[in-house]
Amino acid sequence: MKLVGSYTSPFVRKLSILLLEKGITFEFINELPITRTTAWRNLTR
């Protein structure tokens, strides 16, 4: 699983804690909304 976000977001922090408690492995991709890549921007449209 890939978790895309920033640890400055309370939602990302809560989700990462939940995943760790449940033992679910995930890859964290630190990406601020301002610096989103074109690929991520296209997914939101």
Backbone as CSV, one residue per row, in Angstrom:
resi,resn,N_x,N_y,N_z,CA_x,CA_y,CA_z,C_x,C_y,C_z
1,MET,0.847,-1.159,0.000,0.000,0.000,0.000,0.897,1.227,0.000
2,LYS,0.474,2.256,-0.702,1.198,3.522,-0.712,0.351,4.581,-0.031
3,LEU,0.963,5.284,0.888,0.310,6.388,1.580,0.969,7.671,1.101
4,VAL,0.210,8.473,0.367,0.738,9.712,-0.196,0.189,10.875,0.603
5,GLY,1.064,11.733,1.079,0.623,12.882,1.848,1.789,13.528,2.556
6,SER,1.467,14.299,3.555,2.478,14.992,4.347,2.175,14.750,5.816
7,TYR,3.229,14.537,6.606,3.012,14.309,8.031,2.539,15.564,8.751
8,THR,2.481,16.688,8.061,1.899,17.879,8.675,0.379,17.784,8.714
9,SER,-0.189,16.857,7.944,-1.634,16.655,7.924,-2.048,15.735,9.072
10,PRO,-3.024,16.147,9.870,-3.468,15.273,10.962,-4.114,13.988,10.447
11,PHE,-4.711,14.023,9.264,-5.352,12.839,8.704,-4.308,11.800,8.295
12,VAL,-3.214,12.246,7.726,-2.137,11.336,7.333,-1.494,10.725,8.568
13,ARG,-1.286,11.520,9.596,-0.702,10.996,10.839,-1.610,9.949,11.467
14,LYS,-2.912,10.223,11.519,-3.853,9.261,12.112,-3.889,7.962,11.319
15,LEU,-3.908,8.075,9.996,-3.959,6.881,9.160,-2.674,6.071,9.283
16,SER,-1.530,6.735,9.336,-0.272,5.998,9.462,-0.194,5.278,10.812
17,ILE,-0.679,5.899,11.871,-0.708,5.239,13.183,-1.634,4.029,13.145
18,LEU,-2.785,4.171,12.518,-3.727,3.060,12.402,-3.112,1.898,11.628
19,LEU,-2.450,2.203,10.514,-1.822,1.145,9.720,-0.726,0.437,10.510
20,LEU,0.063,1.196,11.257,1.113,0.587,12.075,0.526,-0.293,13.173
21,GLU,-0.553,0.158,13.811,-1.184,-0.634,14.871,-1.789,-1.918,14.331
22,LYS,-2.330,-1.870,13.121,-2.941,-3.055,12.510,-1.912,-3.980,11.878
23,GLY,-0.658,-3.523,11.785,0.391,-4.355,11.202,0.374,-4.376,9.689
24,ILE,-0.246,-3.395,9.082,-0.322,-3.310,7.626,0.909,-2.565,7.122
25,THR,1.628,-3.193,6.206,2.822,-2.544,5.669,2.414,-1.517,4.624
26,PHE,3.117,-0.395,4.631,2.821,0.656,3.663,4.085,1.434,3.357
27,GLU,4.075,2.043,2.200,5.175,2.911,1.781,4.674,4.341,1.873
28,PHE,5.383,5.175,2.619,4.974,6.567,2.769,5.677,7.420,1.730
29,ILE,4.896,8.179,0.972,5.427,9.106,-0.022,5.094,10.505,0.464
30,ASN,6.131,11.221,0.896,5.946,12.565,1.437,5.819,13.545,0.282
31,GLU,4.612,14.057,0.089,4.373,14.985,-1.004,3.402,16.060,-0.536
32,LEU,3.830,17.278,-0.601,2.981,18.401,-0.228,1.992,18.697,-1.350
33,PRO,0.789,19.171,-1.027,-0.195,19.480,-2.075,0.306,20.511,-3.083
34,ILE,1.157,21.407,-2.644,1.666,22.445,-3.547,2.611,21.857,-4.583
35,THR,3.367,20.838,-4.197,4.380,20.272,-5.090,3.945,18.951,-5.704
36,ARG,2.675,18.741,-5.868,2.199,17.490,-6.462,2.722,17.344,-7.879
37,THR,3.031,16.108,-8.227,3.480,15.835,-9.583,2.284,15.843,-10.521
38,THR,2.562,15.924,-11.789,1.494,15.957,-12.788,0.642,14.694,-12.731
39,ALA,1.264,13.556,-12.477,0.511,12.296,-12.421,-0.553,12.332,-11.334
40,TRP,-0.223,12.884,-10.158,-1.204,12.948,-9.075,-2.280,13.975,-9.372
41,ARG,-1.913,15.077,-10.007,-2.914,16.092,-10.337,-3.947,15.542,-11.313
42,ASN,-3.512,14.704,-12.241,-4.436,14.143,-13.221,-5.423,13.175,-12.576
43,LEU,-5.049,12.547,-11.479,-5.956,11.624,-10.799,-7.106,12.349,-10.116
44,THR,-6.913,13.595,-9.757,-7.951,14.317,-9.028,-8.960,14.982,-9.945
45,ARG,-8.740,14.930,-11.219,-9.669,15.578,-12.166,-10.649,14.614,-12.743
